[in-house]
Each structure stands twice: as structure tokens, then as C-alpha cells.
Amino acid sequence: MSTRECAVSVLASLSEEKMLEFIKLFADKNTIARMETEQMANDPTAQRFKSVDDLFEELDSE
């Protein structure tokens, strides 16, 4: 199962109330960016990309 399929499955299992909470939490772009930055900074094995094109190429291959 791809990462995208897994995420869709998790989101589909949420109740309407939980989905609204999720949207409120993650709708703020600053929240998402901060969480992603913290995760990458604390994970020495995190995958790094030299360009946006490399990132999208990797995403398309999943």
C-alpha cells in the first residue's frame, strides 16, 4: 500500500467530527511546515532531496 493510499484509508475511517478537527489542525500551513521541519531536523535518516523535481519524482514512484 502506498503512503497516499494509507493516508486516504486513515482519513476515511475518521468520523465527521474528527475529520473537522483534523482539517482545522492541518489547514494552517505554518503548522504543517513547522511539524515537517521539526521531524526532519530530528531524524538523521530522513530522506533529503536536492530539488523539488527530485521530490516529485520520488512521490510519483510510490
PEWOSUL-V157030 format. One record per residue. SS is DSSP state (hx for helix, st for strand, lp for the rest). OMEGA is omega in whole degrees, 0 to 359 (none if undefined). Layout:
BEGIN
SS | OMEGA
SS | OMEGA
END
This chain:
BEGIN
lp | 180
lp | 178
hx | 180
hx | 179
hx | 178
hx | 180
hx | 179
hx | 179
hx | 179
hx | 181
hx | 180
hx | 181
lp | 182
lp | 173
lp | 179
hx | 180
hx | 180
hx | 178
hx | 178
hx | 177
hx | 179
hx | 180
hx | 179
hx | 181
hx | 187
hx | 178
lp | 179
lp | 183
hx | 179
hx | 178
hx | 180
hx | 181
hx | 180
hx | 180
hx | 180
hx | 180
hx | 179
hx | 180
hx | 181
hx | 181
hx | 183
hx | 182
lp | 181
lp | 180
lp | 181
lp | 180
lp | 180
lp | 180
lp | 180
lp | 180
lp | 176
hx | 178
hx | 177
hx | 178
hx | 181
hx | 177
hx | 178
hx | 179
hx | 181
hx | 182
hx | 182
lp | none
END
